[in-house]
């Protein structure tokens, strides 16, 4: 039985950040997750299902996106409390620009409103905001809002919150390859020096570890052009839950499943065990 069955999954979470009335049961679950095995250093999430959640409730798609904001807040808070150092949220993909113009416009306005409202709370709780993606093509207001929050929170170190915005994994690899090509053309490196580490050092996530755990909500079984290079050895966790219903109990279930898996990275189980790693303990 899942560890988080101790918690009422239908409960409504307090919208305040790091509130002192965090339940005793929630604190107990977090303590058990911390003590039972290794926690992932970096969690990436494909937040999917806002539209279908809204449709199932007779609401508009933008109402679904608004509802998803509460899940973002709760997952960010839970990760910070657990000591997760990096959380990447797939917020808006390169392909999402093809959606109806009114939906894209509403999403951009929602981003400005949410980031503007939450910046102070992020800063007060020592969380650093970072954006990965094609920021140059974002609307001016979105770009300036993100840049202001990144500047304010740049020295925070409790949790790095990565917002993947106008992002795709293919774009990330292409822009890294272009940067390498420029270095070769300028004579700074030669072609023989190109390897996995060099490409990684030019990705938008160069300053952080690859995600150990990749979560996708809404019942889809694909990674949709998200962190293609970085997720080569990520443990992938799929859930049928739509994003607006994905709260910390669901996150705890995903982490618990991660902790049960044996991460071999091409080795045999015997080789992993001979390295004196505890059984089913995740490598970091």
Secondary structure, 3 states (H helix, E strand, C coil): CCHHHHCCCCCCCCCCCCCCCCCHHHHHHHHHHHHHCCCCCEEEEECCCHHHHHHHCCCCHHHHHHHHHHHHHHHHHHHHHHCCCEEEEEEEEHHHHHCCHHHHHHHHHHHHHHHHHHHHHHHHCCEEEEEECCHHHCCHHHHHHHHHHHHHHCCCCCEEEEEEEEECHHHHHHHHHHHHHHHHHCCCCCHHHCCHHHHHCCCCCCCCCCCCEEEECCCCCCCCCCCCCCCCCCEEEECCCCHHHCCHHHHHHHHHHHHHCCCCCCCCHHHHHHCCCCCCCCCC
